[in-house]
Amino acid sequence: MMLGAHVPAADPLGEAAQRGAEVVQIFLSNPQSWKKPNPRSDASALRDSPIPIYVHAPYLVNLVADSTRVRIPSRRILQETCDAAADVEAAGVVVHGGHVTGDGEMSESFGRWRKALSQLDSAVPVLIENTAGGDNAVVRSIENIRLLWDEIGDLGPGYVLDTCHAWAGGEPMDELVERTLDAVGRIDLVHLNDSRDPFDSRRDRHANLGSGEIPPDDLAMVVRTAGAPVVIETPGDAADHLADLDWIRNVVGAG
């Protein structure tokens, strides 16, 4: 059971040490900007570290938007993020599934994802993450995820299962891992987050583990059955993350 956290990007290895983390996730650029990631002065240290580093792409990326003014910059920044991730030998680049916008049909999104992945040149795996809200969210329901993977599965993308997103998106937590594996065939990373809001709220608001609305047994079951590294994206600083990681060890161990 490899456990870690999303940490500030300035000193990922130091942040990992403060949390006792065995894996970390970082942004390589401003998550709310189209700006290209800058080269890192600590790239060599990150490459040499035994701690796997996952990179989260900027939130602005929407590869299925109806407008090319969004889709084309999204492809560009994803490529630039993958290039920067390769420079630190990251374990993967996490990117949200996106939302259909304008008058676009959901079915169009699958081809747009295929085109984006076909054009991408990356030495680092791209891991698509489920999202929480909106009827036009491509990777919210297991049904849509299955349809997307029917279109792009042969291109080899990975998958990130976020528990808060699944809960808020209205996916029942019982057998969530089994249903995901049936649709996708793999889970490469778990984002283990509690939720501040009730089931099917469509609100993406993370809570510290055990303090939110998701039953603890459901969170523990995801960890036990996914067979993937676990990264928390919960509120607070290193002390809060230490408590959350200890919560995982205690609850999963008790099971």
Backbone as JSON, one array per atom type, in Angstrom:
{
  "sequence": "MMLGAHVPAADPLGEAAQRGAEVVQIFLSNPQSWKKPNPRSDASALRDSPIPIYVHAPYLVNLVADSTRVRIPSRRILQETCDAAADVEAAGVVVHGGHVTGDGEMSESFGRWRKALSQLDSAVPVLIENTAGGDNAVVRSIENIRLLWDEIGDLGPGYVLDTCHAWAGGEPMDELVERTLDAVGRIDLVHLNDSRDPFDSRRDRHANLGSGEIPPDDLAMVVRTAGAPVVIETPGDAADHLADLDWIRNVVGAG",
  "N": [[0.85, -1.19, 0.0], [1.04, 1.87, -1.16], [1.3, 5.11, -0.1], [0.52, 8.59, -0.33], [0.56, 12.17, -1.03], [-0.9, 15.11, -2.56], [1.22, 17.8, -2.98], [2.77, 21.02, -2.2], [4.62, 22.5, -4.89], [7.21, 23.53, -4.75], [9.2, 22.25, -3.22], [9.09, 19.21, -3.51], [10.2, 16.78, -2.5], [11.05, 17.41, 0.09], [8.56, 18.07, 1.15], [7.34, 15.58, 0.98], [8.86, 14.17, 2.86], [8.08, 15.46, 5.23], [5.53, 14.51, 5.49], [5.76, 11.81, 5.62], [5.38, 10.5, 3.24], [5.13, 8.17, 0.58], [4.81, 8.59, -2.05], [4.22, 11.31, -4.26], [2.21, 14.01, -5.56], [2.2, 16.72, -7.83], [1.78, 20.06, -9.18], [3.23, 21.29, -12.16], [3.1, 23.73, -13.21], [1.22, 26.82, -13.06], [-1.99, 25.96, -12.06], [-4.21, 27.26, -13.02], [-3.59, 28.47, -15.39], [-2.51, 28.97, -18.8], [0.13, 28.92, -19.2], [3.33, 27.72, -20.15], [5.13, 25.1, -18.45], [7.97, 25.89, -16.43], [11.49, 25.02, -16.67], [12.87, 22.89, -14.13], [15.0, 23.46, -11.39], [15.61, 21.45, -9.68], [15.41, 19.12, -11.08], [17.14, 16.94, -11.56], [17.44, 15.83, -8.98], [14.8, 15.05, -8.5], [14.49, 13.14, -10.49], [16.28, 11.22, -9.57], [15.23, 10.39, -7.18], [13.72, 7.88, -5.09], [11.05, 8.18, -4.71], [7.99, 8.02, -6.29], [6.67, 10.4, -8.58], [3.8, 12.05, -9.4], [2.25, 14.08, -11.83], [-0.04, 16.69, -12.01], [-2.07, 17.9, -14.53], [-2.9, 21.25, -15.67], [-5.98, 22.75, -14.5], [-7.45, 23.99, -16.47], [-7.45, 22.54, -18.77], [-9.38, 21.18, -21.3], [-10.16, 18.88, -23.29], [-12.29, 18.19, -24.84], [-13.92, 20.28, -25.42], [-16.34, 22.28, -27.18], [-15.45, 24.49, -28.6], [-12.69, 25.33, -30.64], [-10.95, 27.16, -29.68], [-10.53, 26.51, -27.12], [-10.01, 23.75, -27.13], [-7.64, 23.45, -28.71], [-5.57, 25.01, -27.35], [-5.68, 23.43, -25.05], [-4.69, 20.93, -25.88], [-2.13, 21.75, -26.46], [-1.04, 22.67, -23.96], [-1.23, 20.32, -22.52], [0.59, 18.69, -23.89], [2.93, 20.17, -23.37], [2.99, 19.93, -20.61], [3.34, 17.18, -20.34], [5.87, 16.94, -21.51], [7.42, 18.39, -19.66], [6.97, 16.79, -17.44], [8.21, 14.45, -18.24], [10.83, 15.26, -18.09], [11.39, 15.18, -15.4], [11.06, 12.58, -14.97], [8.49, 11.59, -14.3], [5.85, 9.56, -12.88], [3.39, 9.63, -14.06], [0.95, 11.64, -15.82], [-1.74, 13.37, -14.71], [-4.98, 14.09, -15.85], [-8.03, 15.82, -16.17], [-11.25, 14.58, -17.27], [-12.85, 16.32, -18.73], [-15.43, 18.54, -20.11], [-18.24, 18.56, -22.22], [-19.11, 21.31, -24.18], [-21.1, 24.19, -25.2], [-23.13, 23.49, -28.01], [-22.42, 20.91, -28.38], [-22.53, 17.32, -28.71], [-22.49, 14.55, -26.41], [-21.45, 12.24, -27.53], [-19.6, 13.21, -29.37], [-17.42, 13.82, -27.88], [-15.86, 11.59, -27.41], [-14.48, 10.99, -29.78], [-12.97, 13.32, -29.89], [-11.32, 13.04, -27.7], [-9.88, 10.84, -28.61], [-8.53, 11.92, -30.83], [-6.92, 13.83, -29.54], [-5.24, 12.22, -27.93], [-4.03, 10.71, -29.89], [-2.48, 12.57, -31.2], [-0.71, 13.28, -29.25], [2.59, 13.23, -28.03], [4.23, 11.5, -25.87], [6.43, 10.46, -23.32], [5.62, 9.83, -20.87], [3.04, 8.24, -19.05], [-0.39, 9.09, -19.67], [-2.97, 9.82, -17.5], [-6.31, 9.55, -17.08], [-8.74, 11.26, -15.24], [-11.68, 10.72, -13.29], [-14.52, 12.91, -12.99], [-16.58, 15.25, -11.08], [-19.0, 16.87, -11.4], [-21.81, 18.14, -13.34], [-23.9, 17.59, -16.12], [-22.75, 17.29, -18.56], [-20.25, 16.27, -18.17], [-17.64, 14.29, -19.2], [-16.29, 12.13, -18.04], [-17.73, 11.16, -15.78], [-19.94, 9.37, -15.11], [-19.95, 5.8, -14.8], [-20.97, 4.53, -17.0], [-20.52, 6.36, -19.15], [-17.75, 6.42, -19.01], [-17.1, 3.83, -19.77], [-17.94, 3.91, -22.46], [-16.16, 5.84, -23.45], [-13.72, 4.51, -23.12], [-14.09, 2.4, -24.87], [-13.61, 3.74, -27.19], [-11.0, 4.82, -26.93], [-9.36, 3.03, -25.65], [-7.46, 1.35, -26.88], [-5.33, 3.01, -27.25], [-4.0, 3.17, -24.92], [-4.36, 4.81, -22.51], [-4.1, 5.66, -18.98], [-5.9, 5.41, -15.83], [-7.44, 7.36, -13.28], [-8.96, 7.07, -10.21], [-11.05, 9.0, -8.39], [-12.33, 9.35, -5.23], [-14.0, 11.29, -3.97], [-15.0, 12.59, -6.22], [-16.39, 10.51, -7.5], [-18.37, 9.95, -5.57], [-19.68, 12.49, -5.33], [-20.51, 12.68, -7.92], [-22.53, 10.85, -8.13], [-22.11, 8.11, -8.3], [-22.66, 4.96, -7.05], [-20.97, 3.72, -4.15], [-20.57, 1.11, -3.4], [-19.0, -1.69, -4.68], [-17.62, -0.05, -6.42], [-14.96, -0.06, -7.33], [-14.84, -2.55, -8.65], [-16.75, -2.17, -10.69], [-15.58, -0.08, -12.05], [-13.18, -1.26, -12.95], [-14.29, -3.14, -14.63], [-15.25, -1.51, -16.65], [-13.02, -0.05, -17.53], [-10.72, -1.54, -17.22], [-8.46, -1.1, -15.72], [-6.89, 0.53, -12.92], [-4.86, 3.08, -12.21], [-4.1, 4.92, -10.32], [-5.26, 6.11, -7.2], [-7.17, 8.78, -6.04], [-7.73, 9.57, -2.96], [-10.18, 10.99, -1.34], [-12.31, 12.55, 0.99], [-15.71, 13.83, 1.11], [-17.28, 16.99, 1.32], [-19.92, 17.25, 0.86], [-23.29, 15.91, 0.31], [-24.16, 12.65, -1.11], [-24.25, 12.44, -4.65], [-24.25, 15.17, -5.08], [-23.01, 16.69, -6.99], [-20.95, 18.4, -6.46], [-17.67, 19.37, -6.15], [-15.99, 19.23, -3.56], [-13.51, 18.72, -1.45], [-12.89, 16.88, 1.58], [-11.22, 16.28, 4.72], [-10.15, 12.97, 5.54], [-12.57, 10.85, 6.95], [-13.95, 12.93, 8.07], [-15.91, 13.81, 6.46], [-18.71, 13.21, 4.23], [-18.63, 10.68, 3.08], [-18.98, 7.26, 3.75], [-16.7, 5.76, 6.02], [-16.03, 3.03, 5.68], [-16.46, 2.64, 2.98], [-14.47, 4.22, 1.79], [-12.21, 2.88, 2.75], [-12.55, 0.41, 1.52], [-12.12, 1.0, -1.17], [-9.37, 1.55, -1.15], [-8.39, -0.96, -0.39], [-9.12, -2.62, -2.51], [-8.44, -1.52, -4.99], [-5.77, -1.76, -5.73], [-3.7, 0.05, -6.31], [-1.41, 2.89, -6.19], [-2.04, 5.38, -3.65], [-3.11, 8.67, -3.39], [-3.7, 11.49, -1.45], [-5.77, 14.39, -1.65], [-6.45, 16.33, 0.17], [-7.7, 18.97, 2.4], [-5.53, 21.4, 4.07], [-2.32, 21.4, 5.83], [0.99, 19.94, 6.18], [0.73, 18.61, 8.67], [-2.02, 18.04, 8.78], [-2.2, 16.32, 6.6], [-0.56, 14.24, 7.44], [-2.18, 13.22, 9.47], [-4.35, 12.34, 7.91], [-3.12, 10.33, 6.34], [-2.35, 8.56, 8.35], [-4.9, 7.91, 9.18], [-5.79, 6.39, 7.0], [-4.05, 4.16, 7.16], [-4.8, 3.12, 9.66], [-7.6, 2.61, 9.39], [-7.78, 0.96, 7.14], [-6.05, -1.07, 7.95], [-7.46, -2.03, 10.14], [-9.48, -3.3, 8.91]],
  "CA": [[0.0, 0.0, 0.0], [1.87, 3.06, -1.3], [0.46, 6.25, 0.26], [1.14, 9.9, -0.47], [-0.29, 13.36, -1.02], [-0.61, 16.24, -3.43], [2.01, 18.7, -2.14], [3.29, 22.19, -2.89], [5.59, 22.09, -5.89], [8.54, 24.13, -4.61], [10.14, 21.26, -2.68], [8.28, 18.0, -3.35], [10.83, 15.75, -1.68], [10.95, 17.87, 1.46], [7.16, 17.94, 1.56], [7.1, 14.15, 1.18], [9.48, 13.77, 4.13], [7.26, 15.98, 6.32], [4.28, 13.76, 5.56], [6.01, 10.38, 5.58], [4.73, 10.06, 2.01], [5.9, 7.29, -0.3], [4.52, 9.05, -3.4], [3.66, 12.66, -4.22], [1.65, 14.6, -6.77], [2.46, 18.16, -7.86], [1.63, 20.81, -10.41], [4.49, 21.82, -12.7], [2.82, 25.1, -13.63], [0.01, 27.35, -12.44], [-3.12, 25.14, -12.53], [-5.23, 28.12, -13.63], [-2.92, 29.24, -16.44], [-2.07, 28.27, -20.0], [1.56, 29.15, -19.35], [4.18, 26.53, -20.24], [5.94, 24.88, -17.25], [9.38, 26.26, -16.48], [12.43, 23.97, -16.26], [13.06, 22.84, -12.68], [16.4, 23.37, -10.97], [15.78, 20.21, -8.93], [14.99, 18.01, -11.94], [18.02, 15.79, -11.35], [17.09, 15.23, -7.7], [13.51, 14.38, -8.65], [14.72, 11.92, -11.28], [17.05, 10.24, -8.79], [14.53, 10.03, -5.96], [12.91, 6.66, -5.16], [9.63, 8.53, -4.53], [7.29, 8.32, -7.54], [6.07, 11.73, -8.66], [2.73, 12.23, -10.37], [2.05, 15.48, -12.21], [-1.43, 17.01, -12.36], [-2.18, 18.92, -15.57], [-3.73, 22.4, -15.27], [-7.43, 22.57, -14.49], [-8.06, 24.6, -17.65], [-7.45, 21.59, -19.89], [-10.66, 20.57, -21.67], [-9.87, 18.35, -24.62], [-13.53, 17.87, -25.55], [-14.73, 21.5, -25.57], [-16.87, 22.51, -28.53], [-14.66, 25.54, -29.26], [-11.27, 25.05, -30.88], [-10.17, 28.11, -28.89], [-10.22, 25.82, -25.86], [-9.44, 22.43, -27.41], [-6.26, 23.52, -29.21], [-4.68, 25.31, -26.22], [-5.67, 22.3, -24.12], [-3.73, 19.95, -26.4], [-0.78, 22.31, -26.36], [-0.54, 22.68, -22.58], [-1.06, 18.94, -22.1], [1.87, 18.26, -24.44], [3.99, 20.84, -22.63], [3.03, 19.34, -19.28], [3.94, 15.86, -20.48], [7.31, 17.15, -21.75], [8.03, 18.76, -18.38], [6.9, 15.62, -16.58], [9.25, 13.52, -18.69], [12.12, 15.79, -17.65], [11.6, 14.75, -14.01], [10.74, 11.15, -14.99], [7.26, 11.41, -13.52], [5.17, 8.29, -13.06], [2.21, 9.82, -14.88], [0.33, 12.97, -15.87], [-3.18, 13.27, -14.44], [-5.75, 15.11, -16.54], [-9.47, 15.62, -16.02], [-11.91, 14.09, -18.47], [-13.39, 17.43, -19.5], [-16.86, 18.74, -20.25], [-18.76, 19.0, -23.51], [-19.62, 22.67, -24.05], [-21.87, 24.67, -26.34], [-24.18, 22.6, -28.51], [-21.83, 19.62, -28.7], [-23.12, 16.09, -28.19], [-21.56, 13.74, -25.63], [-20.79, 11.27, -28.4], [-18.49, 13.85, -30.05], [-16.28, 13.93, -26.98], [-15.01, 10.4, -27.48], [-13.58, 11.2, -30.9], [-12.04, 14.4, -29.56], [-10.29, 12.45, -26.85], [-9.01, 9.99, -29.43], [-7.66, 12.79, -31.62], [-5.93, 14.43, -28.65], [-4.25, 11.22, -27.54], [-3.3, 10.29, -31.09], [-1.51, 13.62, -31.52], [0.19, 13.5, -28.13], [3.86, 12.5, -28.04], [4.61, 11.56, -24.46], [7.12, 9.33, -22.71], [4.99, 9.65, -19.57], [1.63, 7.85, -19.22], [-1.47, 10.04, -19.39], [-3.96, 9.17, -16.65], [-7.54, 10.32, -17.14], [-9.4, 11.24, -13.93], [-13.12, 10.96, -13.24], [-14.89, 14.23, -12.48], [-17.72, 15.2, -10.16], [-20.25, 17.56, -11.64], [-22.24, 18.55, -14.66], [-24.45, 16.55, -16.98], [-21.9, 17.15, -19.74], [-18.93, 15.76, -17.79], [-17.4, 13.08, -20.0], [-15.79, 11.03, -17.23], [-18.43, 11.16, -14.49], [-20.64, 8.11, -14.89], [-19.26, 4.59, -15.28], [-21.49, 4.25, -18.35], [-19.77, 7.18, -20.1], [-16.35, 6.0, -18.98], [-17.03, 2.63, -20.6], [-18.03, 4.33, -23.87], [-14.91, 6.5, -23.8], [-12.64, 3.52, -23.26], [-14.33, 1.68, -26.11], [-13.04, 4.56, -28.26], [-9.58, 5.17, -26.77], [-8.63, 2.04, -24.86], [-6.31, 0.79, -27.61], [-4.23, 3.98, -27.2], [-3.27, 2.91, -23.68], [-4.38, 5.76, -21.39], [-4.36, 5.15, -17.65], [-7.13, 5.9, -15.19], [-7.37, 7.78, -11.88], [-10.26, 7.02, -9.54], [-11.18, 9.95, -7.29], [-13.5, 8.94, -4.45], [-14.91, 12.42, -3.81], [-15.65, 12.82, -7.51], [-17.36, 9.44, -7.73], [-19.46, 10.17, -4.62], [-20.42, 13.69, -5.72], [-21.07, 12.45, -9.25], [-23.67, 9.96, -8.07], [-21.78, 6.71, -8.52], [-22.69, 4.2, -5.79], [-19.63, 3.34, -3.73], [-20.44, -0.34, -3.3], [-18.46, -2.29, -5.9], [-17.13, 1.0, -7.32], [-13.72, -0.51, -7.98], [-15.15, -3.64, -9.58], [-17.44, -1.63, -11.86], [-14.59, 0.7, -12.8], [-12.29, -2.18, -13.65], [-15.05, -3.76, -15.72], [-15.39, -0.52, -17.72], [-11.74, 0.5, -17.98], [-9.7, -2.59, -17.23], [-7.29, -0.74, -14.94], [-6.86, 1.72, -12.09], [-3.44, 3.36, -12.05], [-3.9, 5.79, -9.17], [-6.47, 6.5, -6.46], [-7.23, 10.01, -5.28], [-8.62, 9.24, -1.84], [-10.67, 12.23, -0.75], [-13.67, 12.56, 1.53], [-16.53, 14.86, 0.48], [-18.0, 17.88, 2.23], [-21.32, 17.34, 0.44], [-23.99, 14.63, 0.26], [-24.09, 11.84, -2.31], [-24.86, 12.95, -5.89], [-24.38, 16.63, -4.97], [-22.31, 17.25, -8.15], [-20.06, 19.45, -5.96], [-16.32, 18.84, -5.94], [-15.4, 19.89, -2.4], [-12.84, 17.67, -0.7], [-12.81, 16.96, 3.04], [-10.26, 15.36, 5.31], [-10.69, 11.62, 5.64], [-13.31, 10.58, 8.17], [-14.68, 14.12, 8.54], [-16.89, 14.19, 5.45], [-19.96, 12.49, 4.07], [-18.44, 9.33, 2.54], [-18.77, 6.28, 4.83], [-15.31, 5.31, 6.1], [-15.86, 1.68, 5.14], [-16.39, 2.74, 1.53], [-13.14, 4.71, 1.45], [-11.26, 1.8, 3.02], [-12.72, -0.65, 0.53], [-11.44, 1.42, -2.4], [-7.93, 1.35, -0.96], [-8.09, -2.39, -0.32], [-9.43, -3.38, -3.72], [-7.98, -0.9, -6.24], [-4.44, -2.25, -6.08], [-2.97, 1.16, -6.94], [-0.97, 3.91, -5.24], [-3.08, 6.26, -3.13], [-2.71, 10.06, -3.15], [-4.76, 12.32, -0.9], [-5.82, 15.8, -2.07], [-7.32, 16.85, 1.22], [-7.32, 20.31, 2.86], [-4.61, 21.57, 5.18], [-0.88, 21.39, 5.66], [1.63, 18.64, 6.39], [0.18, 17.95, 9.85], [-3.33, 17.5, 8.39], [-1.97, 15.19, 5.71], [-0.07, 13.15, 8.29], [-3.35, 12.64, 10.12], [-5.12, 11.61, 6.91], [-2.4, 9.12, 5.97], [-2.5, 7.65, 9.49], [-6.29, 7.43, 9.14], [-5.84, 5.3, 6.02], [-3.36, 2.98, 7.71], [-5.59, 2.58, 10.77], [-8.88, 2.1, 8.96], [-7.56, -0.18, 6.25], [-5.48, -2.14, 8.75], [-8.5, -2.58, 11.0], [-10.34, -4.15, 8.09]],
  "C": [[0.89, 1.24, 0.0], [0.99, 4.3, -1.11], [1.22, 7.55, 0.1], [0.11, 11.0, -0.57], [0.07, 14.29, -2.17], [0.04, 17.31, -2.55], [2.39, 19.95, -2.92], [4.5, 21.83, -3.74], [7.01, 22.58, -5.65], [9.58, 23.12, -4.16], [9.4, 19.95, -2.45], [8.9, 16.96, -2.42], [10.83, 16.14, -0.21], [9.54, 17.75, 1.99], [6.81, 16.48, 1.81], [7.66, 13.69, 2.52], [8.64, 14.24, 5.31], [6.0, 15.14, 6.55], [4.52, 12.26, 5.71], [5.41, 9.75, 4.34], [5.68, 9.21, 1.17], [5.73, 7.65, -1.77], [3.96, 10.46, -3.27], [3.08, 13.03, -5.58], [1.85, 16.11, -6.69], [1.92, 18.75, -9.16], [3.02, 21.26, -10.86], [4.32, 23.24, -13.24], [1.57, 25.56, -12.89], [-1.2, 26.58, -12.95], [-4.23, 25.94, -13.18], [-4.66, 28.95, -14.77], [-2.59, 28.34, -17.62], [-0.55, 28.33, -20.17], [2.34, 27.84, -19.28], [4.98, 26.35, -18.94], [7.39, 25.31, -17.46], [10.26, 25.07, -16.14], [12.67, 24.04, -14.75], [14.54, 22.68, -12.35], [16.67, 22.07, -10.22], [15.43, 18.98, -9.76], [15.83, 16.76, -11.71], [17.68, 15.07, -10.05], [15.76, 14.49, -7.77], [13.66, 13.1, -9.46], [15.37, 10.83, -10.45], [16.32, 9.74, -7.56], [13.77, 8.71, -6.14], [11.42, 6.93, -5.01], [8.99, 8.81, -5.88], [6.61, 9.68, -7.47], [5.03, 11.73, -9.77], [2.54, 13.73, -10.61], [0.58, 15.67, -12.58], [-1.41, 18.12, -13.4], [-3.04, 20.07, -15.07], [-5.22, 22.11, -15.37], [-8.1, 23.08, -15.76], [-8.2, 23.62, -18.81], [-8.85, 21.02, -20.09], [-10.55, 20.12, -23.12], [-11.12, 18.05, -25.43], [-14.43, 19.1, -25.73], [-15.18, 21.68, -27.01], [-16.0, 23.5, -29.3], [-13.21, 25.12, -29.43], [-10.38, 26.03, -30.11], [-9.83, 27.55, -27.5], [-9.52, 24.49, -26.15], [-7.97, 22.51, -27.82], [-5.28, 23.95, -28.13], [-4.6, 24.17, -25.21], [-4.68, 21.23, -24.59], [-2.3, 20.45, -26.23], [-0.24, 22.22, -24.94], [-0.4, 21.25, -22.05], [0.27, 18.39, -22.63], [3.03, 18.88, -23.66], [4.12, 20.28, -21.21], [3.67, 17.96, -19.32], [5.45, 15.96, -20.72], [8.03, 17.48, -20.44], [8.02, 17.59, -17.41], [7.96, 14.59, -16.95], [10.62, 13.96, -18.2], [12.43, 15.42, -16.2], [11.29, 13.26, -13.85], [9.56, 10.84, -14.09], [6.62, 10.06, -13.84], [3.93, 8.41, -13.93], [1.75, 11.26, -14.83], [-1.18, 12.79, -15.75], [-3.9, 14.41, -15.13], [-7.24, 14.79, -16.41], [-10.11, 15.27, -17.36], [-12.55, 15.16, -19.32], [-14.9, 17.43, -19.58], [-17.19, 19.15, -21.69], [-19.4, 20.37, -23.3], [-20.44, 23.05, -25.28], [-22.97, 23.7, -26.71], [-23.65, 21.21, -28.83], [-22.56, 18.46, -28.05], [-22.06, 15.29, -27.44], [-20.78, 12.78, -26.53], [-19.59, 11.88, -29.14], [-17.23, 13.86, -29.18], [-15.33, 12.75, -27.11], [-14.01, 10.51, -28.63], [-12.56, 12.3, -30.64], [-10.95, 13.91, -28.63], [-9.33, 11.59, -27.68], [-8.03, 10.83, -30.26], [-6.56, 13.39, -30.76], [-4.85, 13.44, -28.28], [-3.42, 10.76, -28.73], [-2.22, 11.29, -31.46], [-0.45, 13.8, -30.45], [1.43, 12.62, -28.27], [4.43, 12.57, -26.64], [5.31, 10.28, -24.02], [6.53, 8.99, -21.36], [3.53, 9.24, -19.78], [0.67, 8.99, -18.89], [-2.58, 9.29, -18.66], [-5.2, 10.04, -16.57], [-8.32, 10.14, -15.83], [-10.9, 11.49, -14.05], [-13.42, 12.3, -12.58], [-16.26, 14.18, -11.83], [-19.03, 15.71, -10.74], [-20.57, 17.81, -13.1], [-22.74, 17.4, -15.51], [-23.57, 16.3, -18.2], [-20.48, 16.73, -19.41], [-18.72, 14.41, -18.46], [-17.05, 11.89, -19.11], [-16.4, 11.13, -15.82], [-19.07, 9.82, -14.23], [-19.81, 6.94, -15.44], [-19.72, 4.26, -16.7], [-20.72, 5.05, -19.4], [-18.31, 6.76, -20.17], [-16.17, 4.76, -19.84], [-17.06, 3.0, -22.09], [-16.75, 5.01, -24.32], [-13.8, 5.48, -24.01], [-12.86, 2.61, -24.46], [-13.67, 2.4, -27.29], [-11.54, 4.7, -28.15], [-8.74, 4.1, -26.08], [-7.4, 1.48, -25.55], [-5.11, 1.74, -27.62], [-3.49, 3.94, -25.87], [-3.32, 3.96, -22.6], [-4.58, 5.05, -20.07], [-5.58, 5.82, -17.05], [-6.87, 6.23, -13.72], [-8.79, 7.78, -11.32], [-10.23, 7.96, -8.34], [-12.46, 9.64, -6.53], [-14.49, 10.07, -4.22], [-15.69, 12.66, -5.1], [-16.72, 11.76, -7.79], [-18.59, 9.63, -6.85], [-20.32, 11.35, -5.06], [-21.09, 13.51, -7.07], [-22.19, 11.44, -9.28], [-23.38, 8.51, -8.4], [-21.8, 5.96, -7.2], [-21.31, 3.65, -5.43], [-19.46, 1.84, -3.59], [-20.03, -0.89, -4.67], [-17.98, -1.25, -6.9], [-15.88, 0.55, -8.06], [-14.01, -1.59, -9.0], [-15.81, -3.11, -10.85], [-16.49, -0.78, -12.72], [-13.67, -0.21, -13.59], [-13.01, -2.88, -14.81], [-15.16, -2.83, -16.91], [-14.06, -0.15, -18.35], [-10.66, -0.56, -18.11], [-8.5, -2.3, -16.36], [-7.62, 0.45, -14.03], [-5.39, 1.96, -11.77], [-3.13, 4.17, -10.8], [-5.25, 6.04, -8.53], [-6.24, 7.86, -5.83], [-8.24, 9.77, -4.17], [-8.98, 10.53, -1.11], [-12.06, 12.02, -0.18], [-14.4, 13.73, 0.88], [-17.27, 15.69, 1.52], [-19.51, 17.85, 1.98], [-21.95, 15.96, 0.33], [-23.78, 13.92, -1.08], [-24.85, 12.48, -3.46], [-25.08, 14.46, -5.85], [-23.87, 17.35, -6.21], [-21.37, 18.39, -7.72], [-18.72, 18.82, -5.58], [-15.65, 19.61, -4.8], [-14.83, 18.81, -1.48], [-12.88, 17.95, 0.8], [-11.73, 16.01, 3.52], [-10.93, 14.02, 5.6], [-11.35, 11.38, 6.99], [-14.1, 11.75, 8.68], [-15.77, 14.54, 7.56], [-18.08, 13.25, 5.4], [-19.8, 11.05, 3.58], [-18.23, 8.35, 3.7], [-17.34, 5.77, 4.85], [-15.08, 3.93, 5.51], [-15.75, 1.7, 3.62], [-15.02, 3.24, 1.08], [-12.1, 3.6, 1.65], [-11.34, 0.71, 1.96], [-12.05, -0.28, -0.79], [-9.94, 1.19, -2.29], [-7.58, -0.13, -1.04], [-8.19, -3.07, -1.68], [-8.86, -2.8, -5.01], [-6.61, -1.41, -6.68], [-3.58, -1.21, -6.75], [-2.44, 2.09, -5.86], [-2.11, 4.85, -4.87], [-2.49, 7.63, -2.83], [-3.91, 10.8, -2.58], [-4.62, 13.74, -1.45], [-6.72, 16.55, -1.09], [-6.83, 18.2, 1.73], [-6.24, 20.27, 3.94], [-3.16, 21.48, 4.8], [-0.32, 20.01, 5.95], [1.04, 17.89, 7.58], [-1.19, 17.32, 9.55], [-3.17, 16.27, 7.5], [-1.42, 13.99, 6.48], [-1.24, 12.44, 8.96], [-4.18, 11.82, 9.13], [-4.43, 10.3, 6.51], [-2.44, 8.09, 7.1], [-3.9, 7.08, 9.54], [-6.41, 6.26, 8.16], [-5.22, 4.03, 6.6], [-4.21, 2.31, 8.8], [-6.88, 1.92, 10.29], [-8.71, 0.88, 8.06], [-6.99, -1.36, 7.03], [-6.52, -2.81, 9.63], [-9.43, -3.52, 10.23], [-9.73, -5.47, 7.75]]
}
